[in-house]
């Protein structure tokens, strides 16, 4: 999916727009969408490519589409061009950079994964969408590292947008994939994900539609399983670069886990504690919505286990890094 924030809006004909959305576009071609553009950005299916197209629609039509929701109207409308997280790198489309000492961010607006560099040896935490694999060798090249320097992939849980390209990394780097025993069957493809309610009920929200499309096009719904995994249990310190320590925080999945780098003051919270709702676009510390949780009450209960952590930065599976007290983030999540 093309970026639509302050970015090129693809050229499509007004006839195609009208056929898909039922409204006429302000511009058939909009070379550049300014940050405070009049009207709203719409994300629409493109029958020719099987992907998505973007366009600028008038304010009145955008309000009408949002009022109708996506039921019967295969179009999601974004309220304003500035409603997105930080722009990815214009050359690669990657959200990449050194977030903390020797900790690097990969992914995109809607999902994060991470690389830990410890004296040239590497640990990958989560593995994004399957189609994001090429981000890893690009990052490693920029750091003067090789894929063979990856000694392990640690999964915070085994949903497809975190399992992602772990099987490909395992094969290319001859590295083990580590997961909590509670998610072993998920990682191996021997079980299906559990959730409190089906996400289809949330597709009246434009952001939910956008998120679902992102994960489907990224291959998260069909992420390759990992035939052999290494299991860990609560409290284990893994013999991997960075010496990651794991804290079991079930609820999102049975094996959901946070990964702590004690010496660097960093905690990777996966989907146990996020800072972006992939249903609404709301930001700030929170648990995932019930559409994606196996047990939301358990998720909230598990957050209490994080209060004792003395980290200075939270790196979530979805959303921007959070600087500050974990206990404060937990307070906001359960409020």
C-alpha positions as CSV (number, residue, x, y, z in Angstrom):
1,X,0.0,0.0,0.0
2,X,1.3,3.4,-0.9
3,X,1.9,6.0,1.8
4,X,-0.8,8.6,1.7
5,X,0.5,11.1,4.2
6,X,2.2,14.2,2.6
7,X,3.0,11.8,-0.2
8,X,2.2,11.3,-3.8
9,X,-1.4,10.5,-4.4
10,X,-1.7,8.1,-7.3
11,X,-3.4,9.2,-10.5
12,X,-6.7,7.4,-11.3
13,X,-9.6,8.5,-13.4
14,X,-12.7,10.2,-12.0
15,X,-14.7,7.4,-13.6
16,X,-12.9,4.8,-11.6
17,X,-13.2,6.8,-8.4
18,X,-16.9,7.3,-8.9
19,X,-17.5,3.6,-9.7
20,X,-15.6,2.5,-6.6
21,X,-16.8,5.1,-4.1
22,X,-20.0,6.6,-5.5
23,X,-18.5,10.1,-5.3
24,X,-16.5,12.3,-7.7
25,X,-13.0,13.2,-6.9
26,X,-11.8,16.8,-6.6
27,X,-8.7,15.9,-8.7
28,X,-8.2,13.0,-11.0
29,X,-4.5,13.5,-10.5
30,X,-3.0,15.1,-7.3
31,X,0.8,15.2,-7.6
32,X,1.4,16.4,-4.1
33,X,-0.9,16.4,-1.1
34,X,0.0,19.3,1.2
35,X,0.0,18.7,5.0
36,X,-3.2,20.7,5.5
37,X,-5.0,19.8,2.2
38,X,-8.6,20.7,1.8
39,X,-10.8,17.6,1.8
40,X,-9.8,14.2,3.0
41,X,-7.7,11.3,1.8
42,X,-9.6,8.2,0.8
43,X,-8.2,4.7,0.4
44,X,-10.0,2.6,-2.2
45,X,-9.6,-0.9,-3.7
46,X,-8.1,-0.9,-7.2
47,X,-9.6,-3.7,-9.3
48,X,-6.8,-3.6,-11.9
49,X,-3.9,-4.1,-9.5
50,X,-5.6,-5.9,-6.7
51,X,-4.1,-3.3,-4.3
52,X,-5.2,0.1,-3.1
53,X,-5.4,3.5,-4.7
54,X,-5.6,6.9,-2.9
55,X,-7.4,10.0,-3.8
56,X,-8.6,13.4,-2.4
57,X,-12.3,13.8,-2.0
58,X,-14.3,17.0,-1.0
59,X,-15.0,17.6,2.7
60,X,-18.7,17.1,2.3
61,X,-18.3,13.8,0.5
62,X,-15.7,12.6,3.0
63,X,-18.1,13.4,5.9
64,X,-20.8,11.4,4.1
65,X,-18.5,8.4,3.6
66,X,-17.4,8.4,7.2
67,X,-21.1,8.7,8.3
68,X,-21.9,5.6,6.2
69,X,-18.9,3.7,7.3
70,X,-17.4,1.0,5.1
71,X,-20.5,-1.1,5.0
72,X,-21.6,-1.1,1.3
73,X,-18.9,1.5,0.5
74,X,-15.5,-0.1,-0.1
75,X,-13.6,3.0,0.8
76,X,-12.0,4.1,4.0
77,X,-11.6,7.8,4.7
78,X,-8.7,9.3,6.6
79,X,-9.6,12.5,8.5
80,X,-6.9,14.9,7.3
81,X,-3.4,14.4,5.8
82,X,-1.7,14.8,9.1
83,X,-3.4,11.9,10.9
84,X,-0.6,9.4,10.6
85,X,2.6,8.6,12.5
86,X,6.1,9.7,11.5
87,X,6.9,9.5,7.8
88,X,8.9,6.5,6.8
89,X,12.2,7.0,5.0
90,X,11.4,8.4,1.6
91,X,13.9,6.1,-0.1
92,X,12.9,2.8,1.4
93,X,9.5,3.3,3.0
94,X,11.0,1.9,6.3
95,X,10.6,3.2,9.8
96,X,14.2,2.7,10.7
97,X,16.6,4.3,13.1
98,X,18.5,3.8,16.3
99,X,15.9,4.1,19.0
100,X,18.1,3.3,22.0
101,X,21.7,2.2,22.5
102,X,22.3,-0.5,19.8
103,X,18.5,-1.0,19.3
104,X,17.1,-0.4,15.8
105,X,13.6,-0.1,14.6
106,X,12.1,-1.7,11.5
107,X,8.6,-1.9,10.2
108,X,6.1,0.7,9.1
109,X,3.4,2.9,10.5
110,X,1.2,0.0,11.7
111,X,3.8,-2.5,13.0
112,X,7.2,-2.5,14.5
113,X,10.0,-5.0,14.8
114,X,13.5,-4.5,16.2
115,X,17.2,-5.4,16.0
116,X,19.5,-5.5,19.0
117,X,23.2,-5.0,18.2
118,X,25.6,-6.3,20.9
119,X,29.2,-6.0,19.7
120,X,28.4,-7.0,16.2
121,X,26.2,-10.0,17.1
122,X,22.5,-9.5,16.6
123,X,19.1,-10.5,18.1
124,X,15.9,-9.7,16.2
125,X,12.8,-9.1,18.3
126,X,9.6,-10.0,16.3
127,X,9.7,-10.1,12.5
128,X,7.0,-7.8,11.1
129,X,4.9,-8.6,8.1
130,X,6.3,-11.3,5.8
131,X,6.7,-8.7,3.0
132,X,9.0,-6.6,5.2
133,X,11.9,-9.1,5.1
134,X,14.1,-6.9,2.8
135,X,14.2,-4.2,5.5
136,X,16.5,-6.4,7.5
137,X,19.4,-6.9,5.0
138,X,19.1,-3.2,4.1
139,X,19.6,-2.2,7.8
140,X,22.4,-4.7,8.3
141,X,24.3,-3.4,5.3
142,X,24.0,0.1,6.6
143,X,25.5,-1.1,10.0
144,X,28.3,-3.1,8.4
145,X,26.7,-6.4,9.5
146,X,25.7,-9.6,7.8
147,X,22.6,-11.8,8.0
148,X,24.8,-14.5,9.5
149,X,25.4,-12.1,12.5
150,X,21.8,-12.8,13.6
151,X,21.9,-15.4,16.4
152,X,18.3,-15.5,17.2
153,X,14.8,-14.2,16.6
154,X,12.7,-13.7,19.8
155,X,8.9,-13.5,19.3
156,X,6.8,-11.5,21.7
157,X,3.9,-13.7,20.4
158,X,3.1,-15.7,17.3
159,X,0.5,-13.7,15.4
160,X,1.3,-13.3,11.7
161,X,2.4,-9.6,12.0
162,X,5.1,-10.6,14.5
163,X,5.8,-14.2,13.2
164,X,6.2,-12.5,9.9
165,X,9.5,-13.3,8.1
166,X,11.0,-15.2,11.0
167,X,11.0,-18.5,9.1
168,X,13.0,-16.7,6.3
169,X,15.5,-15.2,8.8
170,X,15.9,-18.6,10.5
171,X,16.7,-20.2,7.2
172,X,19.1,-17.4,6.0
173,X,20.9,-16.9,9.2
174,X,20.8,-20.4,10.6
175,X,19.3,-18.7,13.7
176,X,16.8,-20.2,16.2
177,X,13.4,-18.7,16.6
178,X,12.4,-18.3,20.3
179,X,8.8,-18.2,21.6
180,X,7.0,-18.8,24.8
181,X,5.6,-22.3,25.2
182,X,2.1,-20.9,25.3
183,X,2.4,-19.8,21.6
184,X,4.4,-22.9,20.4
185,X,1.4,-24.3,18.4
186,X,0.6,-20.9,16.9
187,X,4.2,-20.5,15.7
188,X,4.3,-24.0,14.2
189,X,1.0,-23.5,12.4
190,X,-0.7,-26.1,14.5
191,X,-3.3,-23.8,16.0
192,X,-5.4,-20.8,15.0
193,X,-5.5,-17.5,16.7
194,X,-8.2,-16.8,19.3
195,X,-10.1,-13.5,19.8
196,X,-13.0,-12.3,21.9
197,X,-15.0,-11.1,18.9
198,X,-14.4,-11.2,15.2
199,X,-12.7,-8.1,13.7
200,X,-15.3,-7.9,10.9
201,X,-17.5,-6.1,13.4
202,X,-15.1,-3.3,13.6
203,X,-14.8,-2.6,9.8
204,X,-17.2,0.3,10.0
205,X,-14.2,2.2,11.3
206,X,-12.0,3.6,8.5
207,X,-8.8,3.0,10.5
208,X,-9.7,-0.7,11.0
209,X,-10.3,-1.1,7.3
210,X,-7.0,0.5,6.6
211,X,-5.2,-1.7,9.1
212,X,-6.8,-4.9,7.9
213,X,-5.8,-4.1,4.3
214,X,-2.2,-3.3,5.4
215,X,-1.9,-6.7,7.1
216,X,-3.5,-8.6,4.4
217,X,-1.4,-7.1,1.6
218,X,1.7,-7.6,3.8
219,X,1.0,-11.3,4.1
220,X,0.4,-11.3,7.9
221,X,-2.8,-13.4,7.5
222,X,-0.7,-16.1,5.8
223,X,2.7,-15.8,7.5
224,X,4.9,-18.9,7.1
225,X,5.0,-21.0,10.2
226,X,8.2,-22.2,11.8
227,X,8.6,-25.9,12.0
228,X,11.1,-25.9,14.9
229,X,11.2,-23.4,17.6
230,X,13.1,-22.9,20.8
231,X,10.9,-22.5,23.8
232,X,11.3,-20.2,26.8
233,X,9.4,-19.7,30.1
234,X,8.7,-16.8,32.3
235,X,11.8,-15.1,33.8
236,X,14.3,-16.7,31.5
237,X,17.4,-14.8,30.4
238,X,18.1,-16.0,26.9
239,X,21.7,-16.7,25.8
240,X,21.5,-14.2,22.9
241,X,23.1,-10.8,22.1
242,X,21.7,-8.2,24.5
243,X,20.9,-10.8,27.2
244,X,17.1,-10.4,26.7
245,X,15.0,-11.4,29.8
246,X,11.4,-12.4,29.2
247,X,8.3,-11.6,31.2
248,X,5.2,-13.7,30.5
249,X,2.2,-11.4,30.0
250,X,-0.7,-13.5,28.7
251,X,-4.0,-12.2,27.4
252,X,-3.3,-11.0,23.9
253,X,-2.3,-14.6,23.3
254,X,-1.6,-17.4,25.8
255,X,2.2,-17.0,25.2
256,X,2.4,-13.2,24.9
257,X,5.7,-12.0,26.4
258,X,7.6,-8.8,27.0
259,X,11.3,-8.7,26.4
260,X,13.6,-6.7,28.7
261,X,17.1,-5.4,28.1
262,X,18.0,-4.6,31.7
263,X,21.4,-3.0,30.9
264,X,19.9,-0.7,28.3
265,X,16.7,0.3,30.1
266,X,14.4,-1.0,27.3
267,X,11.4,-3.2,27.2
268,X,9.8,-4.6,24.1
269,X,6.1,-5.1,24.9
270,X,4.8,-6.6,21.7
271,X,1.0,-6.5,21.7
272,X,0.8,-6.7,25.5
273,X,1.1,-2.9,25.7
274,X,0.8,-0.8,22.6
275,X,0.7,2.9,21.9
276,X,-1.5,2.8,18.8
277,X,-5.0,1.4,18.3
278,X,-5.1,-0.3,14.9
279,X,-8.9,0.0,15.0
280,X,-9.3,3.7,15.7
281,X,-5.9,5.3,15.3
282,X,-6.0,6.5,19.0
283,X,-2.6,6.9,20.5
284,X,-1.2,6.4,24.0
285,X,-0.5,3.3,26.2
286,X,-3.3,0.7,25.9
287,X,-3.9,-3.0,25.5
288,X,-5.1,-4.3,22.1
289,X,-8.8,-4.3,21.4
290,X,-10.9,-7.4,22.0
291,X,-11.0,-8.1,18.2
292,X,-7.4,-9.1,18.6
293,X,-7.1,-10.4,22.1
294,X,-7.8,-13.9,23.4
295,X,-8.6,-12.5,26.8
296,X,-8.7,-8.7,27.5
297,X,-9.2,-9.0,31.3
298,X,-6.2,-11.2,31.5
299,X,-4.3,-8.7,29.3
300,X,-5.0,-5.9,31.8
301,X,-4.1,-8.2,34.8
302,X,-0.8,-9.1,33.1
303,X,0.2,-5.4,32.9
304,X,0.5,-5.4,36.7
305,X,3.5,-7.7,36.2
306,X,5.3,-4.9,34.4
307,X,5.2,-2.3,37.2
308,X,8.4,-3.6,38.8
309,X,10.4,-3.1,35.6
310,X,12.8,-0.2,35.8
311,X,13.1,0.6,32.1
312,X,13.2,4.0,30.6
313,X,11.7,3.2,27.2
314,X,8.8,1.1,26.0
315,X,9.1,-0.3,22.4
316,X,5.6,-1.6,21.4
317,X,4.5,-3.8,18.6
318,X,2.2,-1.1,17.3
319,X,2.7,2.6,17.8
320,X,5.5,5.0,18.7
321,X,8.1,4.3,21.4
322,X,7.1,5.5,24.9
323,X,9.7,7.3,27.1
324,X,9.2,7.2,30.8
325,X,8.0,5.0,33.6
326,X,6.4,1.7,32.8
327,X,4.2,2.1,35.8
328,X,2.8,5.3,34.4
329,X,2.1,3.7,31.1
330,X,0.3,0.8,32.8
331,X,-1.8,3.4,34.8
332,X,-2.9,5.0,31.5
333,X,-3.6,1.6,29.9
334,X,-5.9,0.4,32.6
335,X,-7.6,3.8,33.2
